[in-house]
Amino acid sequence: MLRTPLSLDDYIDQLNQRLREHPKYREGMLVTRDMLAVPTGGPGSYTFTWPKDESDATQAWFDARDAVFDTELEMRERYSLAA
């Protein structure tokens, strides 16, 4: 199956849109450009933020990581980052 190529910005937009639908999503979870890795243009070019104002910020980090990982697995079936 051919995957649709997306620019880094479009890929991040799609990830964020789908992330909001994940069961572990909480307000404050967001995929963003990783300004230190942007020149590579690949999957390492983005990172995520998580709710830091919660009582258990460590658990919030793990929940955000899991949600982003799950969402990204689904994304990779349909999309690829354009070169």
C-alpha positions in Angstrom: 0.0 0.0 0.0 1.4 3.4 -1.0 1.7 5.9 1.8 0.8 9.6 1.3 3.8 11.9 1.7 3.4 14.8 4.0 5.6 17.7 4.9 6.9 17.8 8.4 4.4 20.5 9.4 1.5 18.6 7.9 2.7 15.4 9.6 2.8 17.2 12.9 -0.7 18.7 12.3 -2.1 15.2 11.5 -0.4 13.8 14.6 -1.9 16.5 16.8 -5.4 16.0 15.3 -5.3 12.3 15.9 -3.6 12.6 19.3 -6.7 14.5 20.6 -8.8 11.3 19.8 -6.5 9.0 21.8 -8.0 7.6 25.1 -5.0 8.8 27.1 -5.1 12.3 25.7 -5.2 15.1 28.2 -5.2 18.9 27.6 -1.6 20.0 27.2 -0.4 17.1 25.1 1.1 18.4 21.9 3.5 17.3 19.2 5.9 20.1 18.2 9.0 20.7 16.0 12.2 19.8 17.8 14.2 22.9 17.0 17.5 21.1 17.5 16.7 18.3 15.0 14.6 20.1 12.4 17.3 20.0 9.7 17.1 16.2 9.5 13.4 16.4 8.4 12.7 12.9 9.6 10.7 11.4 12.5 13.4 12.7 14.9 12.4 16.3 13.9 9.6 16.5 16.3 9.0 16.0 20.0 6.0 16.3 22.4 4.9 18.3 25.4 2.7 17.0 28.2 0.6 18.5 31.0 3.1 19.6 33.7 0.5 21.1 36.1 -0.9 17.8 37.1 -0.3 16.2 40.5 1.8 13.4 38.8 3.8 15.0 36.1 5.8 11.8 35.6 2.7 9.8 34.8 1.5 12.6 32.5 4.8 12.2 30.6 4.4 8.5 30.2 0.8 8.9 29.2 1.8 11.5 26.6 4.6 9.3 25.3 2.3 6.3 25.0 -0.4 8.3 23.2 2.1 9.8 20.7 3.6 6.4 20.1 0.3 4.8 19.4 -0.9 7.6 17.2 2.4 7.6 15.3 2.1 3.9 14.6 -1.3 4.5 13.0 0.0 7.4 11.0 2.9 5.4 9.6 0.5 3.0 8.0 -1.0 5.8 5.9 1.6 8.6 5.7 5.3 9.2 5.2 7.4 12.3 5.7 8.2 13.9 2.3 11.9 14.2 1.6 
